[in-house]
Amino acid sequence: MVSGVLRPAFLAAAEPAARAGFAALPDLEETLDDMLALAEIEWPAFTIPAETFAAAVARHASARTDCPPDEALTALRGSDLYLATACATGDVAALACLESTVVSQLPPALRQVGLSAAAIDDVLQKLREALLVASPGRAPGIAGYSARGRLYSFVRSAAVRLAMKHMNASDRSSDGDTALEEIAAPADDPEMSLFKSQYGEQFRAAFSEAMADLSQQERNLLRQHHVDGLSVRELGVLHKAHHATAARWVASARSKLFAGTRDRLMARLGLGATGVASIIRLVHSQLDVSLFTHLDAQR
């Protein structure tokens, strides 16, 4: 990556009224660089220009008026936004990642709404069109993802609304968010359940080895954030650092753990590029639970 390109792209795309606040951040380039690095680690199957990612971050971070600029920036789910941005451009590899990690998990939730298998297929096809197809004067729906919550939740919300329309429940459309929250988190799809049952031991071994590669400081940061529940602002106070710096520390430790687990698991299973998507899904689905269990047990 060419050094120094992220900050100018970010400021050019930021809301004019908010631009000065972000321009005053002394570590804006470094924060954006860390967000991009983590996203590239999580989604190795595709890339988007660094300036495009910085502009997407700017549009969503600068739209927030409820918190300071640095907090608005570090609160964004950068890796999810990276995937959504690539999908909005029609990147084929990104679309495949969205399909395998998000869309494939929707059928259990839609069955709970009451749809038949045929109806689910119809709703998912309409969902893909709504999210990924642009029309004159309108960007693809996925471009509306704000990165404040999980991309999966954003997509599932759209799917549930389409399901309700399909069931001729227009009178309930205004309650879409409430209905969404009442639906239990979907179970793993059959492929991922099989993957976990077959390779669970290998995952745990790979995770433990990757965790051992972290420094004591990195393990402490992850424990304080994921087990003790300290926010990045609280971590900054604890370690006498700016909270944006603390956020970068946590992101760096997580990305190192993620990459180490992924690479070791792929080596153990002898998988090449064709297995990357399944490996990423497995690591994504297990990382936080494993972090809590592993670090809490070492108290």
VMD Tcl script that draws the C-alpha trace (Angstrom):
set ca {
  {0.00 0.00 0.00}
  {1.23 3.51 -0.78}
  {1.73 5.32 2.52}
  {-0.36 8.38 3.23}
  {-3.26 7.79 0.82}
  {-5.94 6.93 3.38}
  {-6.22 10.24 5.24}
  {-6.70 12.42 2.11}
  {-9.29 10.01 0.68}
  {-11.11 9.94 3.99}
  {-11.24 13.70 4.39}
  {-12.35 14.23 0.80}
  {-15.35 11.94 1.35}
  {-16.26 13.12 4.86}
  {-19.27 15.32 5.51}
  {-18.08 18.95 5.21}
  {-19.42 19.89 8.62}
  {-17.52 17.05 10.28}
  {-14.31 17.26 8.26}
  {-12.39 19.55 10.60}
  {-12.98 17.28 13.59}
  {-11.54 14.27 11.80}
  {-8.70 16.30 10.28}
  {-7.63 17.21 13.83}
  {-7.09 13.56 14.77}
  {-3.31 13.08 14.94}
  {-3.46 9.35 14.21}
  {-6.15 9.27 11.52}
  {-3.89 7.66 8.89}
  {-2.69 5.00 11.35}
  {-6.23 4.17 12.50}
  {-7.44 3.78 8.93}
  {-4.39 1.71 8.05}
  {-5.09 -0.68 10.93}
  {-8.76 -0.99 9.93}
  {-7.75 -1.79 6.35}
  {-5.11 -4.31 7.43}
  {-7.58 -6.17 9.61}
  {-10.17 -6.24 6.82}
  {-7.63 -7.58 4.34}
  {-6.70 -10.33 6.78}
  {-10.32 -11.34 7.28}
  {-11.16 -11.24 3.55}
  {-8.10 -12.50 1.64}
  {-10.14 -13.61 -1.38}
  {-10.60 -10.07 -2.74}
  {-9.25 -6.54 -2.48}
  {-10.63 -3.06 -2.97}
  {-8.61 0.12 -3.45}
  {-7.42 1.63 -0.20}
  {-8.92 4.99 -1.14}
  {-12.32 3.38 -1.80}
  {-12.32 1.81 1.65}
  {-11.23 5.06 3.31}
  {-14.03 6.94 1.55}
  {-16.61 4.38 2.69}
  {-15.39 4.67 6.28}
  {-15.57 8.46 6.01}
  {-19.15 8.53 4.76}
  {-20.39 6.50 7.70}
  {-18.13 7.85 10.44}
  {-18.75 11.51 9.54}
  {-22.51 10.96 9.46}
  {-22.52 10.37 13.20}
  {-23.31 13.39 15.34}
  {-23.83 11.53 18.61}
  {-20.17 11.00 19.53}
  {-16.70 12.53 19.04}
  {-14.89 11.90 15.73}
  {-12.37 9.43 17.13}
  {-15.10 7.36 18.78}
  {-17.26 7.43 15.64}
  {-14.31 6.10 13.68}
  {-13.19 3.31 16.00}
  {-16.76 2.14 16.63}
  {-17.29 1.17 12.99}
  {-17.15 -2.49 11.97}
  {-14.43 -2.00 9.40}
  {-14.14 -5.58 8.17}
  {-17.87 -5.86 7.55}
  {-17.81 -2.50 5.77}
  {-14.93 -3.71 3.61}
  {-17.02 -6.70 2.47}
  {-20.14 -4.59 1.91}
  {-18.21 -2.01 -0.09}
  {-16.71 -4.66 -2.35}
  {-20.13 -6.25 -2.86}
  {-21.62 -2.89 -3.81}
  {-19.10 -2.69 -6.65}
  {-20.05 -6.16 -7.89}
  {-16.76 -7.84 -7.02}
  {-17.36 -11.52 -7.82}
  {-15.12 -12.91 -5.06}
  {-16.71 -10.58 -2.49}
  {-20.18 -11.66 -3.57}
  {-19.14 -15.28 -3.05}
  {-17.91 -14.42 0.45}
  {-21.20 -12.68 1.26}
  {-23.11 -15.70 0.01}
  {-21.06 -18.20 2.02}
  {-20.77 -16.26 5.28}
  {-24.07 -14.34 5.44}
  {-26.78 -15.37 2.99}
  {-26.25 -19.08 3.58}
  {-27.08 -18.59 7.27}
  {-30.50 -17.04 6.63}
  {-32.75 -20.07 5.90}
  {-33.09 -21.15 9.58}
  {-34.28 -17.64 10.52}
  {-36.71 -17.54 7.61}
  {-38.10 -20.95 8.53}
  {-38.87 -19.55 11.98}
  {-40.87 -16.78 10.32}
  {-42.98 -19.53 8.75}
  {-41.75 -19.75 5.16}
  {-41.65 -22.96 3.16}
  {-38.48 -24.07 1.40}
  {-39.78 -22.76 -1.93}
  {-40.74 -19.43 -0.36}
  {-37.31 -19.12 1.24}
  {-35.64 -19.55 -2.15}
  {-37.90 -16.85 -3.57}
  {-37.21 -14.45 -0.70}
  {-33.43 -14.99 -0.93}
  {-33.47 -14.28 -4.64}
  {-35.39 -11.05 -4.05}
  {-32.95 -10.23 -1.26}
  {-29.97 -10.61 -3.57}
  {-31.61 -8.32 -6.11}
  {-32.47 -5.70 -3.48}
  {-29.01 -5.73 -1.92}
  {-26.76 -6.17 -4.91}
  {-28.45 -4.77 -8.01}
  {-28.35 -1.05 -8.72}
  {-31.12 0.75 -10.55}
  {-31.24 4.18 -12.20}
  {-30.72 6.74 -9.48}
  {-30.33 4.12 -6.73}
  {-27.22 2.36 -5.46}
  {-27.37 -1.31 -4.44}
  {-29.11 -1.73 -1.10}
  {-25.97 -3.03 0.58}
  {-24.45 0.43 0.11}
  {-26.81 1.55 2.87}
  {-25.05 -0.59 5.48}
  {-23.86 1.84 8.16}
  {-21.24 -0.43 9.79}
  {-22.62 0.31 13.25}
  {-23.78 -3.28 13.73}
  {-22.99 -6.63 12.15}
  {-23.45 -6.92 8.41}
  {-25.27 -10.19 9.06}
  {-27.87 -8.36 11.18}
  {-28.37 -5.77 8.44}
  {-28.92 -8.45 5.81}
  {-31.15 -10.55 8.04}
  {-33.33 -7.53 8.78}
  {-33.85 -7.00 5.07}
  {-34.61 -10.71 4.61}
  {-37.20 -10.74 7.39}
  {-38.98 -7.72 5.93}
  {-39.12 -9.41 2.53}
  {-40.43 -12.56 4.21}
  {-43.22 -10.63 5.85}
  {-44.14 -9.06 2.53}
  {-44.17 -12.50 1.01}
  {-46.63 -13.63 3.68}
  {-48.92 -10.67 2.90}
  {-48.24 -9.23 6.34}
  {-47.94 -5.60 5.26}
  {-49.73 -4.50 8.40}
  {-46.73 -5.74 10.38}
  {-44.10 -4.10 8.22}
  {-43.61 -1.24 10.64}
  {-42.70 -3.76 13.32}
  {-39.89 -5.25 11.27}
  {-37.15 -4.41 13.75}
  {-39.12 -5.84 16.67}
  {-39.87 -9.01 14.76}
  {-36.22 -9.29 13.86}
  {-35.08 -9.07 17.44}
  {-37.54 -11.75 18.52}
  {-36.06 -14.30 16.13}
  {-33.37 -16.43 17.72}
  {-29.92 -16.33 16.17}
  {-29.92 -18.87 13.38}
  {-28.28 -22.21 13.86}
  {-25.30 -23.16 11.73}
  {-26.12 -24.32 8.25}
  {-25.55 -28.07 7.72}
  {-22.23 -27.59 5.93}
  {-20.75 -25.55 8.78}
  {-22.13 -27.92 11.44}
  {-20.38 -30.80 9.68}
  {-17.21 -28.74 9.35}
  {-17.17 -28.03 13.08}
  {-17.83 -31.64 14.05}
  {-15.05 -32.90 11.77}
  {-12.41 -30.28 12.47}
  {-13.21 -29.00 15.95}
  {-10.13 -30.58 17.52}
  {-7.86 -29.22 14.81}
  {-9.36 -25.77 15.28}
  {-8.75 -25.84 19.03}
  {-5.14 -26.92 18.52}
  {-4.54 -24.25 15.89}
  {-6.15 -21.61 18.10}
  {-4.02 -22.57 21.12}
  {-0.83 -22.41 19.06}
  {-1.79 -19.01 17.62}
  {-2.63 -17.74 21.11}
  {0.78 -18.91 22.37}
  {2.41 -16.81 19.65}
  {0.89 -13.62 21.07}
  {2.91 -11.52 23.47}
  {1.84 -11.30 27.09}
  {0.68 -7.74 26.48}
  {-1.46 -8.84 23.53}
  {-3.06 -11.61 25.60}
  {-3.69 -9.18 28.45}
  {-5.38 -6.71 26.10}
  {-7.63 -9.39 24.65}
  {-8.52 -10.66 28.13}
  {-9.32 -7.18 29.38}
  {-11.45 -6.39 26.33}
  {-13.23 -9.70 25.66}
  {-13.38 -11.28 29.13}
  {-13.40 -8.31 31.50}
  {-15.53 -6.26 29.13}
  {-13.40 -3.10 29.16}
  {-14.15 -0.69 26.32}
  {-11.31 0.73 24.25}
  {-11.78 4.02 26.09}
  {-11.34 2.22 29.43}
  {-8.33 0.36 28.07}
  {-6.81 3.66 27.05}
  {-7.16 5.00 30.59}
  {-5.79 1.77 32.08}
  {-2.73 1.74 29.83}
  {-2.26 5.51 29.78}
  {-2.82 5.76 26.04}
  {-5.34 7.41 23.73}
  {-8.36 5.16 23.25}
  {-7.81 5.13 19.47}
  {-4.36 3.69 20.18}
  {-5.92 1.10 22.49}
  {-8.38 0.19 19.73}
  {-5.49 -0.35 17.32}
  {-3.73 -2.56 19.86}
  {-6.81 -4.75 20.27}
  {-7.42 -4.89 16.52}
  {-3.79 -5.82 15.90}
  {-3.87 -8.61 18.51}
  {-7.13 -9.98 17.11}
  {-5.86 -9.88 13.54}
  {-2.68 -11.69 14.55}
  {-4.71 -14.35 16.38}
  {-7.15 -14.69 13.48}
  {-4.41 -15.04 10.87}
  {-2.41 -17.45 13.00}
  {-5.40 -19.69 13.65}
  {-6.48 -19.61 10.00}
  {-3.02 -20.41 8.62}
  {-2.35 -23.22 11.09}
  {-5.76 -24.77 10.51}
  {-5.29 -24.69 6.75}
  {-1.85 -26.30 7.15}
  {-3.24 -29.01 9.45}
  {-6.06 -29.83 7.06}
  {-3.93 -29.58 3.94}
  {-6.38 -27.16 2.33}
  {-5.50 -24.78 -0.47}
  {-7.34 -21.80 -1.89}
  {-10.55 -23.80 -2.38}
  {-10.86 -24.24 1.38}
  {-10.31 -20.61 2.34}
  {-13.98 -19.64 2.55}
  {-14.90 -22.52 4.85}
  {-11.85 -21.93 7.04}
  {-12.68 -18.23 7.38}
  {-16.29 -19.06 8.32}
  {-15.15 -21.54 10.95}
  {-12.62 -19.15 12.49}
  {-15.12 -16.27 12.45}
  {-17.79 -18.39 14.13}
  {-15.52 -19.74 16.87}
  {-12.98 -17.02 17.59}
  {-14.84 -14.95 20.18}
  {-16.15 -17.97 22.09}
  {-12.70 -19.54 22.10}
  {-11.12 -16.26 23.22}
  {-13.42 -15.99 26.21}
  {-13.07 -19.66 27.20}
  {-9.30 -19.77 26.79}
  {-8.48 -16.50 28.50}
  {-11.03 -16.85 31.30}
  {-9.63 -20.30 32.16}
  {-6.13 -18.84 32.57}
  {-7.07 -16.44 35.33}
}
mol new
graphics top color blue
foreach p $ca { graphics top sphere $p radius 0.5 }
foreach p [lrange $ca 0 end-1] q [lrange $ca 1 end] { graphics top cylinder $p $q radius 0.2 }
display resetview
